[in-house]
Amino acid sequence: MTPFFVAILLLGISSLAAATNFTKVFEWNELDYEWPSEARRSQALNNGFFKPEEIIEPLYMAVYESRVFLSLHRYGGIPVSLVSLPTSSASSMSPKLPPFPSWDMHEFGNCNKIEMARGLEVDSVGRLWVLDDGSSKCNSKIWTIDLTKNDQTKLMHQLPSIRHFNDLVLDETPNDTFLYIPLWFQQSISVFSLERNETWTAMMHIIKSSYSIALSPNGQEPRQLYFCNNLNELFSISVTALRSATQCPLYPKLIAKWAGKPYRMMMDNHGTLYSALFFHSYVLSWNTSQPFQGKRFYEFASLNSFNTFPFTIALDQNGTIWMTVVDTNNGEKPRYRLLKASDSEPSLEASSVMPATPTTTEQSSLLISLAPTEETATTTILTLILQQFRLFNYVLFIFVVFNVILLTLLILRKKSNNSLLPNTKEAHQVAIFHEKSVKYQKLHNSVSSLSPTPDQEAVEIS
């Protein structure tokens, strides 16, 4: 076996090792909202408040007991930005998305309502924390919704600036609860203290603006805050410095660089960091107890590369990872999927959860282990190797075509130079001959002017 084939085989096996078993919870071709009445829906359709053709893109997710909460990318035709789903259903019908906590709590441009929900997280006492990015009229704000008390909603805090907030993480201590919020387009992290009901800004030294954020597991003190800037660089810093409200610039540690720009990061209970990337068909993972090495935790091979937010990911209180997949190709495949994976092992990359029975399309498009049988494992490995060969063949084909074109151009240039060389020599010789002819003619004319004419000679003789 050649070294090249061995390298490809190892690459395929390493990709398989990084894959994780998932259970398919739901899959749908389209989503709609749970409207108060059909008249209300018709009105929304007529005035453009709701456009069914627009893709509903989940940005952030939280899961608590029997409910999944999704913040949606809100733009024209998307009426609300926070909805809920059940974690299971006996029906295979596309679910209706009820605005959470209610229709009345959503109104863009109203500073006392939810306008643009972003980051979501549930704390240890069952409160859903919602980061609201606000609008051009209203500052960003923080909401809490008590999931254990009939979804009581409270506007917890108004942030000091307008917009450019995305995600948040919770840091619960015996004496306080802190929220860390990255500020897009700024070199800082915003910190909120529940005990003080106060927000301050922690300035970061030598980094660009931050977007995605994650926090190391509780109990691993000092906890580390991980965040990524717009250069795809991953940093970490101890939360001890963030809790103190110091005004001095902080110096985060540069860890590595992701293969793309993360819009969502999450840490599980074992210290594995997950990263969903803009315009990428896979989610990366890294075990933070080991040297940095980004592995493909999950990949949807046929996903549309123009999909801005293909995945969102969350961890529930039982250690289960939940994920949404949005496929905007919408051919024969469903457009929306809700998946879950077990987090019962120290390393998810070695988990052995039994998934639901997949369709034929899924077997060829999802890079996951579908059953613990020898036949399925062999098929999956061969599929992965073939996919690696296919990618390599594409690259090799482009390389060969480029070199053929380059070689052809060099040959044509050489032939052109060779064909011009005799002509150049001949032209040079003609020029020399012409120059000599001109000089001879001038010399002849000079000699002729000095020699006497026949009339002059006759005069001299007489």
C-alpha positions as CSV (number, residue, x, y, z in Angstrom):
1,M,0.0,0.0,0.0
2,T,1.4,3.4,-1.0
3,P,2.1,6.1,1.6
4,F,-0.4,8.3,-0.2
5,F,-3.2,5.8,0.2
6,V,-2.3,5.2,3.8
7,A,-2.6,9.0,4.5
8,I,-6.0,9.1,2.8
9,L,-7.2,6.0,4.8
10,L,-6.0,7.6,8.1
11,L,-7.7,10.8,7.2
12,G,-11.0,9.0,6.6
13,I,-10.7,7.1,9.9
14,S,-9.9,10.2,11.9
15,S,-13.0,11.9,10.4
16,L,-15.0,8.9,11.5
17,A,-13.6,9.1,15.0
18,A,-14.7,12.7,15.3
19,A,-18.2,11.9,14.3
20,T,-20.9,11.5,16.9
21,N,-24.1,9.5,17.0
22,F,-27.3,11.6,16.8
23,T,-31.0,10.8,17.3
24,K,-33.3,12.5,14.9
25,V,-36.1,14.1,16.9
26,F,-38.0,16.0,14.1
27,E,-37.6,16.9,10.5
28,W,-39.8,19.2,8.5
29,N,-40.1,20.8,5.0
30,E,-41.4,24.1,6.3
31,L,-42.2,26.0,9.5
32,D,-45.1,28.3,10.4
33,Y,-46.2,30.1,13.5
34,E,-49.0,29.4,15.9
35,W,-51.3,32.4,15.2
36,P,-54.0,33.6,17.5
37,S,-56.5,33.3,14.7
38,E,-56.6,32.8,10.9
39,A,-57.6,36.4,10.5
40,R,-54.5,37.5,12.3
41,R,-52.4,35.4,9.9
42,S,-54.1,36.7,6.8
43,Q,-53.5,40.3,8.0
44,A,-49.8,39.5,8.5
45,L,-49.6,38.0,5.0
46,N,-51.3,41.0,3.5
47,N,-49.2,43.7,5.1
48,G,-45.9,41.8,4.7
49,F,-45.4,41.2,8.4
50,F,-45.2,37.5,7.7
51,K,-43.7,36.0,4.5
52,P,-43.8,32.2,4.4
53,E,-41.2,32.0,1.7
54,E,-38.5,33.5,4.0
55,I,-36.2,31.0,5.6
56,I,-36.6,30.7,9.4
57,E,-33.0,30.5,10.7
58,P,-32.4,29.6,14.3
59,L,-29.5,31.5,15.8
60,Y,-29.3,30.3,19.4
61,M,-31.0,27.6,21.4
62,A,-31.7,26.5,24.9
63,V,-33.3,23.3,26.2
64,Y,-35.1,22.8,29.5
65,E,-37.0,19.7,30.5
66,S,-39.6,19.1,27.7
67,R,-39.1,22.4,25.8
68,V,-36.7,23.7,23.2
69,F,-36.3,27.5,22.9
70,L,-35.0,29.1,19.7
71,S,-34.0,32.7,18.9
72,L,-34.5,33.4,15.2
73,H,-32.7,35.6,12.8
74,R,-35.3,38.3,12.5
75,Y,-35.6,40.3,9.2
76,G,-38.4,41.3,6.9
77,G,-41.2,38.7,6.9
78,I,-40.1,37.1,10.2
79,P,-42.6,38.4,12.8
80,V,-41.0,37.2,16.1
81,S,-37.5,36.3,17.2
82,L,-38.1,33.8,20.1
83,V,-40.2,30.6,19.8
84,S,-40.5,27.3,21.6
85,L,-40.9,23.6,20.5
86,P,-41.6,20.4,22.4
87,T,-38.7,18.0,22.8
88,S,-40.9,15.2,21.4
89,S,-44.1,14.7,19.5
90,A,-46.3,11.9,18.4
91,S,-47.1,13.7,15.2
92,S,-44.9,13.9,12.1
93,M,-46.6,17.1,11.0
94,S,-44.6,20.3,10.7
95,P,-45.0,22.0,14.1
96,K,-46.5,25.4,14.6
97,L,-44.0,27.7,16.4
98,P,-45.6,29.6,19.3
99,P,-44.0,32.9,20.0
100,F,-42.4,32.7,23.5
101,P,-43.6,33.6,26.0
102,S,-46.5,35.1,24.0
103,W,-47.5,37.2,21.0
104,D,-48.1,40.2,23.3
105,M,-44.5,40.2,24.5
106,H,-43.1,40.7,20.9
107,E,-43.0,44.1,19.2
108,F,-40.1,45.5,17.3
109,G,-39.5,49.2,18.2
110,N,-41.2,48.9,21.6
111,C,-38.6,49.1,24.4
112,N,-40.8,47.2,26.8
113,K,-41.1,44.2,24.6
114,I,-38.8,41.5,23.1
115,E,-37.5,43.0,19.9
116,M,-34.5,41.0,18.7
117,A,-33.7,37.9,20.8
118,R,-30.2,36.6,20.5
119,G,-28.3,34.5,23.1
120,L,-30.2,32.1,25.3
121,E,-29.2,30.2,28.5
122,V,-31.0,28.5,31.3
123,D,-29.6,28.8,34.8
124,S,-29.7,26.2,37.7
125,V,-33.0,27.4,39.1
126,G,-34.9,27.2,35.7
127,R,-34.8,30.8,34.5
128,L,-34.3,31.4,30.8
129,W,-32.0,34.3,30.3
130,V,-32.6,36.1,27.0
131,L,-30.3,38.7,25.4
132,D,-32.4,41.2,23.4
133,D,-30.3,43.2,20.9
134,G,-33.0,45.9,20.8
135,S,-33.5,48.3,17.9
136,S,-32.5,51.7,16.6
137,K,-34.9,53.2,19.1
138,C,-34.2,51.0,22.2
139,N,-31.1,49.9,24.0
140,S,-30.2,46.2,24.2
141,K,-31.6,44.5,27.3
142,I,-31.6,41.3,29.4
143,W,-34.8,39.4,30.1
144,T,-35.5,36.5,32.4
145,I,-38.4,34.1,32.0
146,D,-39.0,31.8,34.9
147,L,-39.8,28.4,33.4
148,T,-40.8,26.9,36.8
149,K,-43.3,29.7,37.5
150,N,-45.7,29.7,34.5
151,D,-43.1,31.6,32.4
152,Q,-43.1,34.8,34.4
153,T,-41.2,37.4,32.4
154,K,-39.1,40.1,33.8
155,L,-37.1,42.9,32.2
156,M,-33.9,42.3,34.2
157,H,-31.6,45.1,33.0
158,Q,-31.1,47.7,30.3
159,L,-27.7,47.6,28.7
160,P,-25.9,50.9,28.3
161,S,-25.5,50.8,24.6
162,I,-27.5,50.1,21.5
163,R,-27.2,46.8,19.6
164,H,-24.2,44.8,18.4
165,F,-24.8,42.1,21.1
166,N,-25.0,38.5,20.1
167,D,-24.4,35.7,22.6
168,L,-24.1,35.4,26.4
169,V,-22.9,32.9,29.0
170,L,-23.8,32.5,32.7
171,D,-21.3,32.3,35.5
172,E,-23.1,31.2,38.7
173,T,-21.2,31.6,42.0
174,P,-22.3,31.2,45.6
175,N,-22.7,34.9,46.0
176,D,-23.7,36.2,42.6
177,T,-24.6,35.4,39.0
178,F,-22.6,37.0,36.2
179,L,-23.4,37.3,32.5
180,Y,-20.5,37.8,30.0
181,I,-21.6,39.3,26.7
182,P,-19.3,39.9,23.7
183,L,-19.5,43.3,22.0
184,W,-19.4,43.1,18.2
185,F,-17.1,45.7,16.6
186,Q,-15.5,46.5,20.0
187,Q,-12.5,45.2,21.8
188,S,-14.3,44.4,25.0
189,I,-16.6,42.1,27.0
190,S,-19.7,43.4,28.8
191,V,-20.2,42.0,32.3
192,F,-23.5,42.0,34.2
193,S,-23.8,41.3,37.9
194,L,-27.2,40.2,39.2
195,E,-26.4,41.0,42.8
196,R,-25.3,44.5,42.0
197,N,-27.8,45.0,39.1
198,E,-24.9,46.6,37.3
199,T,-23.0,46.4,34.0
200,W,-19.4,47.2,33.3
201,T,-17.1,46.8,30.3
202,A,-13.9,44.8,30.4
203,M,-11.4,46.1,27.8
204,M,-9.3,43.5,26.0
205,H,-5.7,44.2,24.9
206,I,-4.5,43.4,21.3
207,I,-7.7,41.7,20.0
208,K,-10.3,42.7,17.5
209,S,-14.0,42.6,18.1
210,S,-15.4,39.5,19.6
211,Y,-18.5,37.6,18.5
212,S,-18.9,34.0,19.8
213,I,-18.3,33.1,23.5
214,A,-18.2,30.0,25.7
215,L,-17.4,29.2,29.4
216,S,-15.5,26.3,30.9
217,P,-17.5,23.8,33.1
218,N,-18.7,24.8,36.5
219,G,-16.4,23.4,39.3
220,Q,-13.2,23.9,37.2
221,E,-11.8,26.9,39.0
222,P,-10.7,29.3,37.9
223,R,-13.2,29.1,35.1
224,Q,-12.0,30.2,31.7
225,L,-13.9,32.4,29.3
226,Y,-13.3,31.5,25.6
227,F,-14.1,33.9,22.8
228,C,-13.3,34.4,19.2
229,N,-12.5,37.6,17.3
230,N,-13.2,38.6,13.7
231,L,-9.9,37.1,12.6
232,N,-11.0,33.7,13.7
233,E,-8.5,33.7,16.6
234,L,-9.5,31.9,19.7
235,F,-8.6,33.4,23.1
236,S,-9.2,32.6,26.8
237,I,-9.1,34.5,30.0
238,S,-9.8,33.8,33.6
239,V,-13.2,35.1,34.8
240,T,-11.7,36.2,38.0
241,A,-10.4,39.3,36.3
242,L,-13.8,39.9,34.7
243,R,-15.7,39.7,38.0
244,S,-13.6,42.4,39.6
245,A,-14.9,45.3,37.4
246,T,-11.3,46.5,36.9
247,Q,-10.8,49.4,34.5
248,C,-7.3,48.2,33.4
249,P,-7.0,46.5,30.0
250,L,-7.0,42.7,30.3
251,Y,-4.6,40.4,28.4
252,P,-6.3,37.3,27.1
253,K,-4.3,34.3,26.0
254,L,-4.2,33.5,22.3
255,I,-4.8,29.8,21.8
256,A,-5.1,29.1,18.1
257,K,-7.1,30.0,15.0
258,W,-10.3,28.3,13.9
259,A,-10.7,27.1,10.3
260,G,-13.6,29.6,9.8
261,K,-15.5,32.3,11.7
262,P,-17.6,30.9,14.5
263,Y,-21.0,32.5,15.2
264,R,-21.8,30.0,18.0
265,M,-19.5,28.3,20.6
266,M,-20.5,26.0,23.4
267,M,-18.7,24.1,26.2
268,D,-20.0,20.7,27.5
269,N,-19.7,19.3,31.0
270,H,-16.3,17.6,30.2
271,G,-14.5,20.6,28.8
272,T,-15.1,20.0,25.1
273,L,-15.5,23.2,23.1
274,Y,-17.9,23.2,20.1
275,S,-17.9,25.8,17.3
276,A,-20.4,26.4,14.5
277,L,-19.0,28.4,11.6
278,F,-20.5,30.8,9.2
279,F,-21.1,29.2,5.7
280,H,-19.6,25.8,6.8
281,S,-21.3,22.4,6.6
282,Y,-19.7,21.1,9.8
283,V,-19.4,21.8,13.5
284,L,-15.9,21.6,15.0
285,S,-14.9,20.4,18.5
286,W,-11.8,20.6,20.7
287,N,-11.0,18.9,24.0
288,T,-9.6,21.8,26.0
289,S,-7.6,19.5,28.3
290,Q,-5.4,18.6,25.3
291,P,-3.3,20.7,22.9
292,F,-5.5,22.5,20.4
293,Q,-6.8,20.3,17.5
294,G,-10.1,21.2,15.9
295,K,-12.0,18.0,14.9
296,R,-15.2,17.7,12.8
297,F,-17.7,16.8,15.5
298,Y,-20.6,16.8,13.0
299,E,-20.9,17.3,9.2
300,F,-23.8,17.5,6.8
301,A,-22.0,16.7,3.6
302,S,-24.6,18.1,1.1
303,L,-25.4,21.3,3.0
304,N,-25.7,24.5,1.0
305,S,-22.4,26.4,1.5
306,F,-24.3,29.7,1.1
307,N,-26.4,29.0,4.2
308,T,-25.3,31.7,6.8
309,F,-26.4,29.9,10.0
310,P,-26.6,26.1,9.2
311,F,-26.4,24.9,12.8
312,T,-27.2,26.0,16.3
313,I,-26.3,23.9,19.3
314,A,-27.2,23.7,23.0
315,L,-26.6,21.6,26.1
316,D,-29.5,20.7,28.5
317,Q,-29.4,20.1,32.2
318,N,-29.0,16.4,31.7
319,G,-25.9,16.7,29.5
320,T,-27.6,16.1,26.2
321,I,-26.4,18.0,23.2
322,W,-29.2,19.3,20.9
323,M,-28.7,20.6,17.4
324,T,-30.7,22.2,14.7
325,V,-29.7,21.8,11.0
326,V,-31.1,24.1,8.3
327,D,-30.7,22.9,4.7
328,T,-31.8,25.6,2.3
329,N,-31.3,23.4,-0.8
330,N,-34.8,21.9,0.0
331,G,-34.6,19.3,-2.7
332,E,-35.7,15.8,-1.6
333,K,-34.2,16.4,1.8
334,P,-36.2,18.1,4.6
335,R,-35.3,21.7,5.2
336,Y,-35.2,21.6,9.0
337,R,-33.9,18.9,11.4
338,L,-33.8,18.7,15.2
339,L,-31.2,16.3,16.5
340,K,-29.8,15.2,19.9
341,A,-26.7,13.3,21.0
342,S,-25.8,11.7,24.4
343,D,-23.2,13.3,26.6
344,S,-22.8,10.3,28.9
345,E,-19.2,9.6,28.0
346,P,-16.1,11.6,29.0
347,S,-15.5,12.2,25.3
348,L,-18.3,12.6,22.9
349,E,-16.0,11.5,20.1
350,A,-16.2,8.0,21.6
351,S,-19.9,7.9,22.3
352,S,-22.0,5.0,21.2
353,V,-25.6,6.2,21.2
354,M,-28.2,4.4,19.2
355,P,-29.9,6.8,16.7
356,A,-33.3,6.5,15.1
357,T,-33.5,4.5,11.9
358,P,-32.3,6.9,9.2
359,T,-33.5,7.3,5.6
360,T,-31.4,6.3,2.6
361,T,-30.7,10.0,1.9
362,E,-29.4,10.5,5.4
363,Q,-27.1,7.5,5.2
364,S,-25.3,9.1,2.3
365,S,-25.3,12.7,3.6
366,L,-24.7,12.6,7.4
367,L,-21.2,11.7,8.6
368,I,-22.4,9.8,11.7
369,S,-22.3,6.2,12.8
370,L,-25.7,4.8,12.2
371,A,-25.5,1.4,13.9
372,P,-23.0,-0.6,15.9
373,T,-22.8,-3.4,13.4
374,E,-19.6,-4.4,11.6
375,E,-21.2,-4.0,8.2
376,T,-22.4,-0.5,8.9
377,A,-19.1,0.5,10.4
378,T,-17.3,-0.8,7.3
379,T,-19.7,1.0,5.0
380,T,-19.3,4.2,6.9
381,I,-15.5,4.0,6.8
382,L,-15.5,3.3,3.0
383,T,-18.0,6.2,2.5
384,L,-15.7,8.5,4.4
385,I,-12.6,7.4,2.5
386,L,-14.4,7.8,-0.8
387,Q,-15.5,11.3,0.2
388,Q,-11.9,12.1,1.0
389,F,-10.7,10.7,-2.3
390,R,-13.4,12.7,-4.1
391,L,-12.2,15.9,-2.5
392,F,-8.6,15.1,-3.2
393,N,-9.5,14.3,-6.9
394,Y,-11.1,17.7,-7.2
395,V,-8.0,19.4,-5.9
396,L,-5.7,17.2,-8.0
397,F,-7.8,17.9,-11.2
398,I,-7.6,21.6,-10.6
399,F,-3.8,21.4,-10.0
400,V,-3.3,19.3,-13.2
401,V,-5.4,21.6,-15.3
402,F,-3.5,24.7,-14.0
403,N,-0.2,23.1,-14.8
404,V,-1.2,22.0,-18.3
405,I,-2.4,25.6,-19.0
406,L,0.8,27.0,-17.6
407,L,3.0,24.5,-19.6
408,T,1.1,25.3,-22.8
409,L,1.6,29.0,-22.4
410,L,5.3,28.4,-21.8
411,I,5.6,26.3,-24.9
412,L,3.7,28.8,-27.0
413,R,5.9,31.6,-25.7
414,K,9.1,29.7,-26.5
415,K,7.9,28.9,-30.1
416,S,7.0,32.6,-30.5
417,N,10.5,33.6,-29.5
418,N,12.1,31.0,-31.8
419,S,10.0,32.2,-34.7
420,L,10.9,35.8,-34.1
421,L,14.6,35.2,-33.8
422,P,15.4,34.5,-37.5
423,N,13.3,37.4,-38.5
424,T,15.0,39.6,-36.0
425,K,18.5,38.6,-37.4
426,E,17.4,39.2,-41.0
427,A,16.0,42.6,-40.2
428,H,19.2,43.5,-38.5
429,Q,21.3,42.4,-41.5
430,V,19.0,44.4,-43.8
431,A,19.4,47.4,-41.6
432,I,23.2,47.1,-41.7
433,F,23.2,46.7,-45.5
434,H,20.9,49.7,-45.9
435,E,23.2,51.8,-43.7
436,K,26.3,50.8,-45.7
437,S,24.4,51.6,-48.9
438,V,23.6,55.1,-47.6
439,K,27.2,55.6,-46.6
440,Y,28.5,54.4,-50.0
441,Q,26.0,56.7,-51.8
442,K,27.2,59.7,-49.8
443,L,30.8,58.8,-50.5
444,H,30.1,58.5,-54.2
445,N,28.4,61.8,-54.3
446,S,31.3,63.5,-52.5
447,V,33.9,62.0,-55.0
448,S,31.7,63.0,-57.9
449,S,31.5,66.6,-56.7
450,L,35.3,66.7,-56.6
451,S,36.0,65.2,-60.1
452,P,35.9,67.8,-63.1
453,T,33.1,67.6,-65.6
454,P,33.8,67.2,-69.3
455,D,33.0,70.9,-69.9
456,Q,35.5,71.9,-67.2
457,E,38.2,69.8,-68.7
458,A,37.5,71.4,-72.2
459,V,37.9,74.9,-70.8
460,E,41.2,73.9,-69.0
461,I,42.6,72.4,-72.2
462,S,41.8,75.5,-74.3
